[in-house]
């Protein structure tokens, strides 16, 4: 189960592809826009019912969107799960209806976080602030005060969800059998209170097309520009990146040759005053493209960041709103990229030069990619959950 936004739907499709490869039958409830892409991988997509807001629902109220609508959707989903004879539900962390429908149907379910873990920790500053852990007693005091300032809004959200669950006959607190966190372990901040039954499974990557990019010829560095697919992403990324790369091409002082530029996106690039020479743009397989890339210029969304870093490619990040600021700063602190805010052509040009000329950025990206060895196999973990459930039922 996942909403139709690319950042969540593609991660769920990637995990479903892993299950299918292991011989399991999968249905992905999401937006039908992904039906064709899923079929290429042998996956069945069904429309996620009730996803669109109704006239009497306030789509700007995040609490209502995550709770009231989730309860309504869960009531629509539960009979579908029963008819399909589902054994296990995996529900995206913001698509609460999936897990709630599983509980209504008496099914085990797993929560999938298609990014780093966003549970607040007693050992971290507020998640989303992009801040490093405070050092010394002053730093710990700062983090504690900031956590306290946000505690009321977190409590209000929990109360909204509890009320919505009670309204459909569920206990106030959700009870997933496990939680999967689909990120590179190197992007997680160490915390003293890692939740029980929560497993790092590594990024769930999915290619929505089989088309391949025609990479521009030459021996200059290959730069991939990929803006965020989220509504909160920066609109300035593409035109500013194009202007900076066109300037570097004109300068002609690059020892390796002029940068070669590929724009990768689900939509056409935004209008720009300047375009790099030889620009290639479109929708193609990013995994093959990144295998030869020297730099990725992207928003702060987890999907592309994780894909680039998994391919050992350093990044220049132009974060938008939401969780992008947090992720961008984690990458910056790891030394695998440069973070730009505010976005100017001068800052973009300087960041591109630094990342391409200083090999430490690529080395840091390679180190982050290597942390994938510390992950748990999600298919095997899910099978253990089902096996344990069968043993319990046999004993009963």
C-alpha positions as CSV (number, residue, x, y, z in Angstrom):
1,X,0.0,0.0,0.0
2,X,1.3,3.4,-0.9
3,X,0.1,6.8,-2.2
4,X,0.7,7.7,-5.8
5,X,3.5,10.2,-5.1
6,X,6.7,8.9,-6.8
7,X,8.8,9.0,-3.6
8,X,6.5,6.5,-1.9
9,X,5.0,4.5,-4.8
10,X,8.4,3.7,-6.4
11,X,9.8,2.4,-3.1
12,X,6.8,0.2,-2.5
13,X,7.1,-1.1,-6.1
14,X,10.8,-1.8,-5.5
15,X,10.0,-3.8,-2.4
16,X,7.2,-5.7,-4.2
17,X,9.6,-6.6,-6.9
18,X,11.9,-8.2,-4.3
19,X,9.0,-10.2,-3.0
20,X,8.0,-11.3,-6.5
21,X,11.6,-12.3,-7.3
22,X,11.4,-14.6,-4.3
23,X,8.3,-16.3,-5.7
24,X,5.6,-14.5,-3.8
25,X,2.5,-13.1,-5.5
26,X,2.2,-9.3,-5.0
27,X,-0.6,-6.8,-5.4
28,X,0.4,-3.1,-5.1
29,X,-2.4,-0.8,-4.1
30,X,-1.3,2.7,-5.3
31,X,-2.1,5.2,-8.1
32,X,-2.9,3.7,-11.5
33,X,-0.3,6.0,-13.0
34,X,2.2,3.3,-12.1
35,X,0.3,0.4,-13.6
36,X,2.3,0.1,-16.9
37,X,5.7,0.5,-15.1
38,X,4.7,-2.2,-12.6
39,X,3.6,-4.6,-15.3
40,X,7.1,-4.4,-16.8
41,X,8.3,-6.1,-13.6
42,X,5.5,-8.6,-13.4
43,X,3.7,-6.7,-10.7
44,X,-0.1,-6.2,-10.4
45,X,-1.2,-2.7,-9.5
46,X,-4.7,-1.9,-8.1
47,X,-6.1,1.5,-7.5
48,X,-5.8,2.6,-3.9
49,X,-9.5,3.4,-3.0
50,X,-10.4,6.7,-1.4
51,X,-7.1,8.4,-2.0
52,X,-8.5,11.6,-3.3
53,X,-10.0,14.1,-0.9
54,X,-13.7,14.4,-0.7
55,X,-15.5,17.8,-0.9
56,X,-16.0,17.8,2.9
57,X,-12.4,17.0,3.7
58,X,-9.7,19.6,4.4
59,X,-6.7,18.6,2.4
60,X,-4.5,21.3,4.0
61,X,-4.9,19.8,7.4
62,X,-2.1,17.2,7.6
63,X,-3.5,15.6,10.8
64,X,-6.9,15.1,9.2
65,X,-5.3,13.8,6.0
66,X,-3.3,11.2,7.9
67,X,-6.1,10.1,10.3
68,X,-9.6,10.9,9.3
69,X,-9.1,10.0,5.7
70,X,-7.0,6.9,6.7
71,X,-10.0,5.6,8.7
72,X,-12.4,6.1,5.8
73,X,-10.0,4.4,3.4
74,X,-9.4,1.5,5.7
75,X,-13.1,0.7,5.7
76,X,-13.0,0.6,1.9
77,X,-9.8,-1.5,1.8
78,X,-10.6,-4.1,4.4
79,X,-13.2,-6.0,2.3
80,X,-10.8,-6.0,-0.7
81,X,-8.1,-7.6,1.4
82,X,-10.5,-10.3,2.5
83,X,-11.6,-11.1,-1.0
84,X,-8.0,-11.3,-2.3
85,X,-7.1,-13.8,0.5
86,X,-4.1,-11.7,1.5
87,X,-1.5,-13.2,3.8
88,X,0.5,-10.1,4.7
89,X,0.2,-6.3,4.2
90,X,3.1,-3.9,3.8
91,X,1.9,-0.3,4.2
92,X,3.8,2.9,3.5
93,X,4.3,4.9,6.7
94,X,2.1,7.8,5.6
95,X,-0.5,5.5,4.0
96,X,-2.0,4.6,7.4
97,X,-5.1,3.1,5.8
98,X,-3.1,0.0,4.7
99,X,-2.1,-1.0,8.2
100,X,-5.5,-0.1,9.7
101,X,-7.3,-2.2,7.0
102,X,-5.0,-5.1,7.8
103,X,-6.0,-4.9,11.5
104,X,-9.6,-4.7,10.6
105,X,-9.2,-7.9,8.6
106,X,-7.1,-9.7,11.2
107,X,-4.0,-9.7,9.0
108,X,-0.3,-9.2,10.0
109,X,1.2,-6.0,8.6
110,X,4.5,-4.3,8.3
111,X,5.1,-0.5,8.2
112,X,7.4,0.6,5.4
113,X,9.4,3.9,5.8
114,X,10.6,4.8,2.4
115,X,13.3,7.0,3.9
116,X,15.2,7.4,7.2
117,X,13.4,6.8,10.4
118,X,11.4,9.9,11.5
119,X,10.5,8.8,15.0
120,X,11.7,11.4,17.4
121,X,14.5,10.1,19.6
122,X,15.6,11.2,23.1
123,X,19.1,11.4,21.7
124,X,18.6,13.5,18.7
125,X,17.5,17.1,17.9
126,X,14.1,17.5,16.3
127,X,13.8,15.3,13.2
128,X,13.4,17.6,10.2
129,X,15.5,20.5,11.6
130,X,18.6,19.2,9.8
131,X,20.7,19.7,12.9
132,X,23.7,17.7,14.1
133,X,23.4,16.1,17.5
134,X,24.3,18.6,20.2
135,X,27.7,18.2,21.9
136,X,28.3,18.6,25.6
137,X,25.8,19.6,28.2
138,X,24.9,22.8,26.3
139,X,24.2,20.8,23.1
140,X,22.1,18.2,25.0
141,X,20.2,21.0,26.7
142,X,19.5,22.6,23.3
143,X,18.3,19.4,21.8
144,X,16.0,18.7,24.8
145,X,14.5,22.2,24.7
146,X,13.8,21.9,21.0
147,X,12.2,18.5,21.3
148,X,10.0,19.8,24.1
149,X,8.8,22.7,21.8
150,X,7.6,20.2,19.3
151,X,6.2,17.7,21.7
152,X,2.7,19.3,21.8
153,X,2.2,19.0,18.0
154,X,3.4,15.4,18.1
155,X,1.0,14.6,20.9
156,X,-1.9,16.3,19.0
157,X,-1.2,14.1,16.0
158,X,-1.2,10.9,18.1
159,X,-4.5,11.9,19.6
160,X,-6.0,12.5,16.2
161,X,-4.9,9.1,15.0
162,X,-6.1,7.4,18.2
163,X,-9.6,9.0,17.8
164,X,-9.8,8.0,14.2
165,X,-8.9,4.4,15.0
166,X,-11.4,4.2,17.8
167,X,-14.0,5.5,15.3
168,X,-13.6,2.3,13.2
169,X,-13.4,-0.1,16.1
170,X,-9.6,-0.4,16.5
171,X,-7.5,0.1,19.6
172,X,-5.8,3.6,19.9
173,X,-2.3,2.5,19.1
174,X,-1.3,0.7,15.8
175,X,0.3,-2.7,16.1
176,X,2.5,-3.6,13.1
177,X,4.3,-6.9,13.3
178,X,7.5,-5.1,12.2
179,X,8.8,-1.9,10.6
180,X,11.0,-1.7,7.6
181,X,13.2,1.4,7.2
182,X,14.3,1.6,3.5
183,X,17.5,3.6,3.7
184,X,21.3,3.2,3.8
185,X,22.4,2.6,7.4
186,X,25.0,5.3,6.9
187,X,22.2,7.9,6.5
188,X,20.7,7.0,9.9
189,X,21.8,9.0,13.0
190,X,22.8,6.7,15.9
191,X,20.1,6.8,18.5
192,X,20.0,5.2,22.0
193,X,16.3,4.2,21.6
194,X,16.1,2.4,18.3
195,X,12.5,1.0,18.3
196,X,11.9,-2.8,18.7
197,X,11.1,-4.9,15.6
198,X,12.4,-2.1,13.4
199,X,14.8,-3.3,10.6
200,X,17.0,-1.4,8.2
201,X,16.4,-3.0,4.8
202,X,18.3,-0.6,2.5
203,X,16.8,1.6,-0.2
204,X,13.9,0.1,-2.2
205,X,14.9,1.1,-5.8
206,X,12.6,0.8,-8.8
207,X,13.1,1.8,-12.4
208,X,9.8,2.9,-14.0
209,X,11.1,2.5,-17.5
210,X,13.3,0.2,-19.6
211,X,14.4,3.0,-21.9
212,X,18.1,4.0,-21.7
213,X,19.7,7.4,-22.0
214,X,22.0,8.2,-24.8
215,X,24.9,9.7,-22.9
216,X,26.6,12.8,-24.5
217,X,29.9,11.9,-26.0
218,X,33.2,13.2,-24.7
219,X,35.6,12.7,-21.8
220,X,34.3,15.4,-19.5
221,X,32.6,14.6,-16.2
222,X,29.1,13.3,-16.6
223,X,26.6,15.4,-14.5
224,X,23.0,14.2,-13.9
225,X,20.4,16.9,-13.1
226,X,17.3,15.4,-11.4
227,X,14.9,17.7,-9.6
228,X,12.6,16.6,-6.9
229,X,9.2,15.0,-7.8
230,X,7.7,16.3,-4.6
231,X,5.4,19.4,-4.5
232,X,7.7,20.8,-1.8
233,X,10.8,20.5,-4.0
234,X,12.7,23.5,-5.2
235,X,11.6,25.1,-8.5
236,X,15.0,26.8,-8.8
237,X,17.1,23.7,-9.1
238,X,17.0,23.0,-12.8
239,X,17.4,26.5,-14.3
240,X,20.2,27.4,-11.9
241,X,22.0,24.1,-12.5
242,X,21.7,24.5,-16.2
243,X,23.0,28.1,-16.1
244,X,26.0,27.0,-13.9
245,X,26.9,24.1,-16.1
246,X,26.6,26.2,-19.3
247,X,29.0,28.7,-17.8
248,X,31.5,25.9,-16.9
249,X,31.2,24.6,-20.5
250,X,31.9,28.1,-21.9
251,X,34.9,28.6,-19.5
252,X,36.7,25.8,-21.2
253,X,39.2,25.5,-18.3
254,X,38.1,22.1,-17.2
255,X,41.1,19.7,-17.4
256,X,38.9,16.7,-18.0
257,X,36.9,18.3,-20.8
258,X,33.6,20.2,-20.6
259,X,30.8,18.7,-18.4
260,X,28.4,16.4,-20.1
261,X,24.8,16.9,-18.9
262,X,21.8,14.6,-18.7
263,X,18.5,15.8,-17.3
264,X,16.5,12.9,-15.8
265,X,12.9,13.5,-14.7
266,X,9.3,12.3,-14.9
267,X,8.5,15.6,-16.6
268,X,10.3,17.9,-19.1
269,X,12.9,20.3,-17.6
270,X,11.7,23.7,-16.5
271,X,12.4,26.7,-18.7
272,X,15.9,28.1,-18.3
273,X,17.7,31.2,-19.6
274,X,20.7,29.0,-20.6
275,X,21.0,25.4,-21.6
276,X,24.2,23.3,-21.4
277,X,25.6,22.3,-24.8
278,X,24.7,18.7,-25.8
279,X,22.0,18.4,-23.1
280,X,20.2,15.1,-23.1
281,X,16.8,15.0,-21.3
282,X,14.0,12.6,-20.8
283,X,13.0,9.5,-18.8
284,X,15.4,6.6,-18.8
285,X,16.9,4.0,-16.5
286,X,18.7,5.9,-13.8
287,X,20.6,2.9,-12.5
288,X,22.5,2.5,-15.8
289,X,23.0,6.3,-16.1
290,X,24.4,6.6,-12.5
291,X,26.9,3.8,-13.1
292,X,28.9,6.2,-15.3
293,X,28.0,9.5,-13.5
294,X,30.5,11.7,-11.7
295,X,28.0,14.0,-10.0
296,X,24.2,14.2,-9.4
297,X,22.5,17.6,-8.8
298,X,19.2,16.8,-7.1
299,X,16.6,17.9,-4.6
300,X,16.7,16.5,-1.1
301,X,14.2,13.6,-1.7
302,X,15.3,10.3,-0.3
303,X,14.7,8.3,-3.5
304,X,17.2,9.9,-5.7
305,X,19.7,10.6,-2.9
306,X,19.7,7.0,-1.9
307,X,20.0,5.9,-5.6
308,X,22.9,8.2,-6.3
309,X,24.8,7.3,-3.1
310,X,24.1,3.6,-3.6
311,X,25.9,4.0,-7.0
312,X,28.8,5.8,-5.1
313,X,28.1,9.1,-6.8
314,X,28.5,12.3,-4.8
315,X,25.7,15.0,-4.9
316,X,25.0,18.7,-4.9
317,X,21.7,19.0,-3.1
318,X,19.1,21.8,-3.4
319,X,16.6,20.9,-0.7
320,X,13.0,22.0,-0.7
321,X,10.6,21.8,2.2
322,X,9.5,18.9,4.3
323,X,12.0,16.2,5.0
324,X,14.4,17.3,2.3
325,X,16.3,19.7,4.6
326,X,17.0,16.9,7.1
327,X,18.2,14.5,4.5
328,X,20.4,17.0,2.7
329,X,22.2,18.0,5.9
330,X,22.8,14.3,6.8
331,X,24.5,13.8,3.4
332,X,26.5,17.0,3.9
333,X,27.7,16.0,7.3
334,X,28.7,12.6,5.9
335,X,30.9,14.5,3.4
336,X,29.2,13.0,0.3
337,X,27.9,16.2,-1.1
338,X,27.3,20.0,-0.9
339,X,24.1,21.6,0.2
340,X,22.9,24.8,-1.4
341,X,20.5,27.2,0.2
342,X,19.7,29.9,-0.9
343,X,20.1,28.9,-4.6
344,X,22.3,31.1,-6.7
345,X,24.2,30.5,-9.9
346,X,27.5,31.4,-8.1
347,X,26.8,29.0,-5.2
348,X,25.8,26.2,-7.7
349,X,29.0,26.7,-9.8
350,X,31.3,26.7,-6.8
351,X,29.6,23.6,-5.4
352,X,29.9,21.7,-8.7
353,X,33.6,22.5,-9.0
354,X,34.3,21.5,-5.4
355,X,32.5,18.1,-5.6
356,X,34.1,17.2,-9.0
357,X,37.6,18.3,-8.1
358,X,37.8,17.0,-4.5
359,X,37.9,13.2,-4.5
360,X,36.8,13.1,-0.8
361,X,33.2,13.5,-1.8
362,X,33.2,10.4,-4.0
363,X,35.1,8.5,-1.3
364,X,32.4,9.5,1.3
365,X,29.6,8.4,-1.1
366,X,31.4,5.1,-1.6
367,X,31.6,4.7,2.2
368,X,27.8,5.3,2.5
369,X,27.1,2.8,-0.2
370,X,29.2,0.2,1.7
371,X,26.8,0.4,4.7
372,X,24.2,-1.5,2.6
373,X,26.0,-4.6,3.9
374,X,24.5,-3.9,7.3
375,X,20.9,-4.3,6.2
376,X,18.3,-7.0,6.8
377,X,16.7,-9.0,4.0
378,X,13.1,-7.8,4.1
379,X,11.7,-10.9,2.3
380,X,13.3,-13.2,4.8
381,X,12.1,-11.1,7.7
382,X,8.6,-11.1,6.4
383,X,8.7,-14.8,6.0
384,X,9.8,-15.2,9.6
385,X,6.8,-13.1,10.7
386,X,4.4,-15.3,8.7
387,X,6.0,-18.5,10.0
388,X,5.8,-17.4,13.6
389,X,2.1,-16.5,13.0
390,X,1.4,-20.0,11.7
391,X,3.2,-21.5,14.7
392,X,1.1,-19.4,17.2
393,X,-2.2,-20.4,15.4
394,X,-1.1,-24.1,15.4
395,X,-0.6,-23.9,19.1
396,X,-4.0,-22.3,19.6
